[in-house]
Amino acid sequence: MHRLNTLLIHAGEAEPRLSGAVSMPIHQSVNYESIHDASYDRITYIRLNNTPNHEVLHAKLAALEGTEAALVTASGMAAISAALLGVLNQGDHMLAHNCLYGGTHSLITEDLPAWGINHDFVDASRPETWEAHLKSSTRVFYVESLSNPLQGVPELEEIVRFCKKHGLLAVIDSTLTSPVNFRPHDLGFDLIVHSATKYLNGHSDIAAGVVLGNKPHLRMIRHRLNHLGGCLDPNSCFLLHRGMKTLALRVERQNETALQLATWLQAQEAVQHVYYAGLPEHPGHERAKKWFRGFGGVLSFELPGSLTATQGFVNRLRLPLQAPSLGGVESLITRPAVTSHAGMTAEQRAAAGIRDGLVRFSVGLEDFEDLRQDFEQALYSQLLA
Ligand SMILES: *Cc1c(COP(=O)(O)O)cnc(C)c1O
């Protein structure tokens, strides 16, 4: 079995290459001739996610995560909704991490109950509290590998053990770790989802998602996705394929720069607190060190003072763009209190640890020294003026 960078370049590629094309061509055709076998199972069609552009991605992604099968989708949310609707039925119950991506939180609390699928939220870092939420109808335990924006690390091994003991499927959103930093299947997770919009593609130019797992689960999920319709179009398949070839180079550099920035920020008096699992002080550091190859490219930190003071700091930064999302080549900065978590009341935010001065930073591929100097001038120019 080849190593990560070799898999990124060669896994799943046609042998020999199609018409000799070194780069996988875009198959811009919705349907395909089926002269010899016209049965429904053999139909090739974009919505069925089985064109040559889909197949090469499925093989490459499965090789990266070490799973039997993979399925690309039109977005991360398409992957998450198809995965949950593929394995859960009316009357089923799921346990979910109490600190999830906003879209997933809304899917679980607003949409799934209308289809008869209910949930309990649990603290994924406190195993002793889980059993109390278990019902005879519980089928799934759903977590994120690194929580956003505070970079919490769940008790991942305990979750897998708990799921095995109680016959649940362990499902994980591994978007923030990416297959470079973590392979959840090696730990025993049954289903893995990613927003490929983030690190896998890495260039902030498409939305895409992926579900990974064993063949029987993926067959059910693919069947559901084929009906829901969230297929990835061939152009986006091509861009995701191209973006993924540099995944390891990008993520390894982002790991490095994020750790350097987190360490520098922590030493600044003007910064109150830094949330990054790569720092020994972070409560999830030991767990992250045990399971992850790197701590990722997202970090958060707190400035003292009001929303306005924090906005002033963000406005003084010249390099990072103020935009939601993460995982691209350009550094992005957001303030969770007024963006991702603006829908909560101030009390709810305080309970979740999201203070007004909190800033989330997604590290791009700029040079560390340029980012550091930019942070320095934004933190201290006020004081010097
Ligand atoms: C962005 C994101 C999603 C949703 O992905 P989309 O591609 O925007 O649909 C899900 N989970 C996590 C952790 C994310 O960061």
The ligand as a Gaussian input file, in Angstrom:
#p B3LYP/6-31G(d) Opt

LIG

0 1
 C      -18.684000      23.584000       6.168000
 C      -18.967000      22.430000       7.022000
 C      -20.055000      21.593000       6.767000
 C      -21.025000      21.856000       5.641000
 O      -20.417000      21.756000       4.387000
 P      -20.974000      22.456000       3.049000
 O      -20.005000      21.999000       2.017000
 O      -20.994000      23.936000       3.279000
 O      -22.363000      21.923000       2.834000
 C      -20.243000      20.495000       7.590000
 N      -19.422000      20.241000       8.616000
 C      -18.367000      21.023000       8.901000
 C      -17.479000      20.686000      10.065000
 C      -18.093000      22.144000       8.118000
 O      -17.054000      22.934000       8.424000

